[in-house]
Amino acid sequence: MAALDPARRKIRIPRSLTPNEAPIGLLEGELGVELANPGAPRLWVGVPSSVDASLRRIVADGSLYIANPDTAGNFLRTNTGTWVAGLPLTGGMLTPVPNDIGLDINNIGTGNSLVVRAGATNHLVMGANGNITLSNAARDSLPFLQLGGGTLGALNDAGAGTGLALTISASAAFSRGIRLVNISTANTSAALHIDNNSPGRGVEIMARAGGRGVFVDVPATAFGVETICRATGTGVYVTGGAAGRGIHVLDGSPCVSINQTGAGQCFNVFNRAGVGFYIENFAAAIGPAVDINNNGTQDSLRIRNGATNHLVIAADGTITLSPQAIASLQAALGI
């Protein structure tokens, strides 16, 4: 470092005679130095009384200067003026002051507010508009989700428990555990798509006392439930418990509509001890409880026991009865 020129012109600023006392009697615009001990010097300037009644204002306070960290790795400065270690690049923990915010991200731009990733895989991305995108691994690891009407259980079920459990509060009248709104105009879109590749049930609904397992409110010309039968599959499979009803239909217009287009069974009811198909018609004049409109060439109705057809009504109205059915009719009619 080069030495100062001894022949240089010098400007000297008066100082207070007593350390740690601000200079008094400064003229307007005059500078004065307060020699602090211990500490750093302070520089004052004289001002009119309209600015400050003490006739001075501090210009620079050497004690407020931030010195370099005294220990390698300490690059965060606390509100008390001490240097502490920051979060290491290899990971760390952020401990906020009690009752304060640990991390506040105020994004006023258009880029993402937060990205958590492993290499090129983004596990969590929050956009500036608040949209959250999760990777498959992050989504499947969520332990639970909180909803307004209840609590969702674990999403990933590796055992014999419940993969997705939803409980609605007993006082939540007219609440919906899950509400799906599909605004797509494509008739191939689905608000809920379940791809069940196991021999188990894709959807299992257990209706408790007085409740409805499935309630469908259908507007005019719409389909409440649409079933597509593939090959030899079953579109709707209903098992009626002991003395129970597999399907209970209150007369509507119509309540059940089946469009059979394949070789499978679009409506298959296995009855065990109860009533497999029960229709209760309250309509006095509108009716009927069952309306079969067959515009094709196949049979309109067939009642059978295994391979034995007891009653067959063809598309042209022809009725065929088994010998057992004929004999029972003759006995009932006294023929």
Contacts in CASP RR format, 6 or more apart in sequence:
PFRMAT RR
TARGET T0000
AUTHOR 0000-0000-0000
METHOD contacts of the structure
MODEL  1
MAALDPARRKIRIPRSLTPNEAPIGLLEGELGVELANPGAPRLWVGVPSS
VDASLRRIVADGSLYIANPDTAGNFLRTNTGTWVAGLPLTGGMLTPVPND
IGLDINNIGTGNSLVVRAGATNHLVMGANGNITLSNAARDSLPFLQLGGG
TLGALNDAGAGTGLALTISASAAFSRGIRLVNISTANTSAALHIDNNSPG
RGVEIMARAGGRGVFVDVPATAFGVETICRATGTGVYVTGGAAGRGIHVL
DGSPCVSINQTGAGQCFNVFNRAGVGFYIENFAAAIGPAVDINNNGTQDS
LRIRNGATNHLVIAADGTITLSPQAIASLQAALGI
13 31 0 8 1.000
13 32 0 8 1.000
13 33 0 8 1.000
13 43 0 8 1.000
14 23 0 8 1.000
14 30 0 8 1.000
14 31 0 8 1.000
14 32 0 8 1.000
14 33 0 8 1.000
15 23 0 8 1.000
15 32 0 8 1.000
15 33 0 8 1.000
15 34 0 8 1.000
15 35 0 8 1.000
16 22 0 8 1.000
16 23 0 8 1.000
16 24 0 8 1.000
16 32 0 8 1.000
16 33 0 8 1.000
16 34 0 8 1.000
16 35 0 8 1.000
19 34 0 8 1.000
19 35 0 8 1.000
19 36 0 8 1.000
19 37 0 8 1.000
20 34 0 8 1.000
20 35 0 8 1.000
20 36 0 8 1.000
20 37 0 8 1.000
21 34 0 8 1.000
22 34 0 8 1.000
22 42 0 8 1.000
22 44 0 8 1.000
22 54 0 8 1.000
22 56 0 8 1.000
22 58 0 8 1.000
23 32 0 8 1.000
23 33 0 8 1.000
23 34 0 8 1.000
23 44 0 8 1.000
23 56 0 8 1.000
24 55 0 8 1.000
24 56 0 8 1.000
25 55 0 8 1.000
25 56 0 8 1.000
26 32 0 8 1.000
26 44 0 8 1.000
26 45 0 8 1.000
26 46 0 8 1.000
26 55 0 8 1.000
26 56 0 8 1.000
27 46 0 8 1.000
28 46 0 8 1.000
28 47 0 8 1.000
28 48 0 8 1.000
29 45 0 8 1.000
29 46 0 8 1.000
29 47 0 8 1.000
30 45 0 8 1.000
30 46 0 8 1.000
31 43 0 8 1.000
31 44 0 8 1.000
31 45 0 8 1.000
31 46 0 8 1.000
31 59 0 8 1.000
32 43 0 8 1.000
32 44 0 8 1.000
32 45 0 8 1.000
33 41 0 8 1.000
33 42 0 8 1.000
33 43 0 8 1.000
33 44 0 8 1.000
34 41 0 8 1.000
34 42 0 8 1.000
34 43 0 8 1.000
34 44 0 8 1.000
35 41 0 8 1.000
36 42 0 8 1.000
36 62 0 8 1.000
36 63 0 8 1.000
39 62 0 8 1.000
39 63 0 8 1.000
40 61 0 8 1.000
40 62 0 8 1.000
40 63 0 8 1.000
40 65 0 8 1.000
41 62 0 8 1.000
42 58 0 8 1.000
42 60 0 8 1.000
42 61 0 8 1.000
42 62 0 8 1.000
42 63 0 8 1.000
43 58 0 8 1.000
43 59 0 8 1.000
43 60 0 8 1.000
44 56 0 8 1.000
44 57 0 8 1.000
44 58 0 8 1.000
44 59 0 8 1.000
45 56 0 8 1.000
45 57 0 8 1.000
45 59 0 8 1.000
46 55 0 8 1.000
46 56 0 8 1.000
46 57 0 8 1.000
47 55 0 8 1.000
47 56 0 8 1.000
47 57 0 8 1.000
48 55 0 8 1.000
49 55 0 8 1.000
51 57 0 8 1.000
66 77 0 8 1.000
66 81 0 8 1.000
69 75 0 8 1.000
69 83 0 8 1.000
70 83 0 8 1.000
71 83 0 8 1.000
73 85 0 8 1.000
73 86 0 8 1.000
74 83 0 8 1.000
74 84 0 8 1.000
74 85 0 8 1.000
74 86 0 8 1.000
75 83 0 8 1.000
75 85 0 8 1.000
75 86 0 8 1.000
76 83 0 8 1.000
76 84 0 8 1.000
76 85 0 8 1.000
76 86 0 8 1.000
77 83 0 8 1.000
77 84 0 8 1.000
78 84 0 8 1.000
87 93 0 8 1.000
87 94 0 8 1.000
94 102 0 8 1.000
94 103 0 8 1.000
96 102 0 8 1.000
96 103 0 8 1.000
105 113 0 8 1.000
105 114 0 8 1.000
107 113 0 8 1.000
107 127 0 8 1.000
107 128 0 8 1.000
109 128 0 8 1.000
110 128 0 8 1.000
111 127 0 8 1.000
111 128 0 8 1.000
112 125 0 8 1.000
112 126 0 8 1.000
112 127 0 8 1.000
112 128 0 8 1.000
113 126 0 8 1.000
113 127 0 8 1.000
113 128 0 8 1.000
113 130 0 8 1.000
114 124 0 8 1.000
114 125 0 8 1.000
114 126 0 8 1.000
114 127 0 8 1.000
115 122 0 8 1.000
115 124 0 8 1.000
115 125 0 8 1.000
115 126 0 8 1.000
116 122 0 8 1.000
116 123 0 8 1.000
116 124 0 8 1.000
116 125 0 8 1.000
117 123 0 8 1.000
121 135 0 8 1.000
122 133 0 8 1.000
122 135 0 8 1.000
123 134 0 8 1.000
123 135 0 8 1.000
123 137 0 8 1.000
123 138 0 8 1.000
124 132 0 8 1.000
124 133 0 8 1.000
124 134 0 8 1.000
124 135 0 8 1.000
124 138 0 8 1.000
125 132 0 8 1.000
125 133 0 8 1.000
126 132 0 8 1.000
126 133 0 8 1.000
134 142 0 8 1.000
139 155 0 8 1.000
140 155 0 8 1.000
140 156 0 8 1.000
141 156 0 8 1.000
142 155 0 8 1.000
143 154 0 8 1.000
144 151 0 8 1.000
144 152 0 8 1.000
144 153 0 8 1.000
144 154 0 8 1.000
145 151 0 8 1.000
145 152 0 8 1.000
145 153 0 8 1.000
145 155 0 8 1.000
146 152 0 8 1.000
147 166 0 8 1.000
147 177 0 8 1.000
149 168 0 8 1.000
149 169 0 8 1.000
149 172 0 8 1.000
149 175 0 8 1.000
149 177 0 8 1.000
150 166 0 8 1.000
150 167 0 8 1.000
150 168 0 8 1.000
150 169 0 8 1.000
150 172 0 8 1.000
150 177 0 8 1.000
151 165 0 8 1.000
151 166 0 8 1.000
151 167 0 8 1.000
152 164 0 8 1.000
152 165 0 8 1.000
152 166 0 8 1.000
153 162 0 8 1.000
153 163 0 8 1.000
153 164 0 8 1.000
153 165 0 8 1.000
153 166 0 8 1.000
154 162 0 8 1.000
154 163 0 8 1.000
154 164 0 8 1.000
154 165 0 8 1.000
155 163 0 8 1.000
155 164 0 8 1.000
156 163 0 8 1.000
157 163 0 8 1.000
157 164 0 8 1.000
166 177 0 8 1.000
166 178 0 8 1.000
168 175 0 8 1.000
168 177 0 8 1.000
169 175 0 8 1.000
180 191 0 8 1.000
180 192 0 8 1.000
181 191 0 8 1.000
182 189 0 8 1.000
182 190 0 8 1.000
182 191 0 8 1.000
194 202 0 8 1.000
194 203 0 8 1.000
196 202 0 8 1.000
205 213 0 8 1.000
205 214 0 8 1.000
206 213 0 8 1.000
207 213 0 8 1.000
214 225 0 8 1.000
216 224 0 8 1.000
216 225 0 8 1.000
218 224 0 8 1.000
223 257 0 8 1.000
225 236 0 8 1.000
227 235 0 8 1.000
227 236 0 8 1.000
227 258 0 8 1.000
227 266 0 8 1.000
228 235 0 8 1.000
229 235 0 8 1.000
229 260 0 8 1.000
229 261 0 8 1.000
229 262 0 8 1.000
229 264 0 8 1.000
229 265 0 8 1.000
229 266 0 8 1.000
231 263 0 8 1.000
231 264 0 8 1.000
232 263 0 8 1.000
232 264 0 8 1.000
232 265 0 8 1.000
233 264 0 8 1.000
233 265 0 8 1.000
234 264 0 8 1.000
234 265 0 8 1.000
234 266 0 8 1.000
234 268 0 8 1.000
235 264 0 8 1.000
235 265 0 8 1.000
235 266 0 8 1.000
235 267 0 8 1.000
235 268 0 8 1.000
236 266 0 8 1.000
236 267 0 8 1.000
236 268 0 8 1.000
237 268 0 8 1.000
237 270 0 8 1.000
238 246 0 8 1.000
238 247 0 8 1.000
238 268 0 8 1.000
238 269 0 8 1.000
238 270 0 8 1.000
238 276 0 8 1.000
239 246 0 8 1.000
239 270 0 8 1.000
239 272 0 8 1.000
240 246 0 8 1.000
240 269 0 8 1.000
240 270 0 8 1.000
240 271 0 8 1.000
240 272 0 8 1.000
240 274 0 8 1.000
240 275 0 8 1.000
240 276 0 8 1.000
241 272 0 8 1.000
241 273 0 8 1.000
241 274 0 8 1.000
242 272 0 8 1.000
242 273 0 8 1.000
242 274 0 8 1.000
243 273 0 8 1.000
243 274 0 8 1.000
243 275 0 8 1.000
244 274 0 8 1.000
244 275 0 8 1.000
244 276 0 8 1.000
245 274 0 8 1.000
245 275 0 8 1.000
245 276 0 8 1.000
245 277 0 8 1.000
245 278 0 8 1.000
246 269 0 8 1.000
246 271 0 8 1.000
246 274 0 8 1.000
246 275 0 8 1.000
246 276 0 8 1.000
246 277 0 8 1.000
246 278 0 8 1.000
247 256 0 8 1.000
247 269 0 8 1.000
247 276 0 8 1.000
247 277 0 8 1.000
247 278 0 8 1.000
248 278 0 8 1.000
248 280 0 8 1.000
249 255 0 8 1.000
249 256 0 8 1.000
249 278 0 8 1.000
249 279 0 8 1.000
249 280 0 8 1.000
249 289 0 8 1.000
250 280 0 8 1.000
250 282 0 8 1.000
251 279 0 8 1.000
251 280 0 8 1.000
251 281 0 8 1.000
251 282 0 8 1.000
251 283 0 8 1.000
251 286 0 8 1.000
251 287 0 8 1.000
251 289 0 8 1.000
252 283 0 8 1.000
253 286 0 8 1.000
254 291 0 8 1.000
255 279 0 8 1.000
256 267 0 8 1.000
258 266 0 8 1.000
258 267 0 8 1.000
259 266 0 8 1.000
260 266 0 8 1.000
269 276 0 8 1.000
269 277 0 8 1.000
270 276 0 8 1.000
271 277 0 8 1.000
279 289 0 8 1.000
279 290 0 8 1.000
280 289 0 8 1.000
281 287 0 8 1.000
281 288 0 8 1.000
281 289 0 8 1.000
283 289 0 8 1.000
292 300 0 8 1.000
292 301 0 8 1.000
294 300 0 8 1.000
294 315 0 8 1.000
296 315 0 8 1.000
297 315 0 8 1.000
298 315 0 8 1.000
299 312 0 8 1.000
299 313 0 8 1.000
299 314 0 8 1.000
299 315 0 8 1.000
300 313 0 8 1.000
300 314 0 8 1.000
300 315 0 8 1.000
300 317 0 8 1.000
301 311 0 8 1.000
301 312 0 8 1.000
301 313 0 8 1.000
302 309 0 8 1.000
302 311 0 8 1.000
302 312 0 8 1.000
302 313 0 8 1.000
303 309 0 8 1.000
303 310 0 8 1.000
303 311 0 8 1.000
303 312 0 8 1.000
304 310 0 8 1.000
308 322 0 8 1.000
308 324 0 8 1.000
309 320 0 8 1.000
309 322 0 8 1.000
310 321 0 8 1.000
310 322 0 8 1.000
310 324 0 8 1.000
310 325 0 8 1.000
311 319 0 8 1.000
311 320 0 8 1.000
311 321 0 8 1.000
311 322 0 8 1.000
311 325 0 8 1.000
312 319 0 8 1.000
312 320 0 8 1.000
312 321 0 8 1.000
313 319 0 8 1.000
314 320 0 8 1.000
321 329 0 8 1.000
329 335 0 8 1.000
END
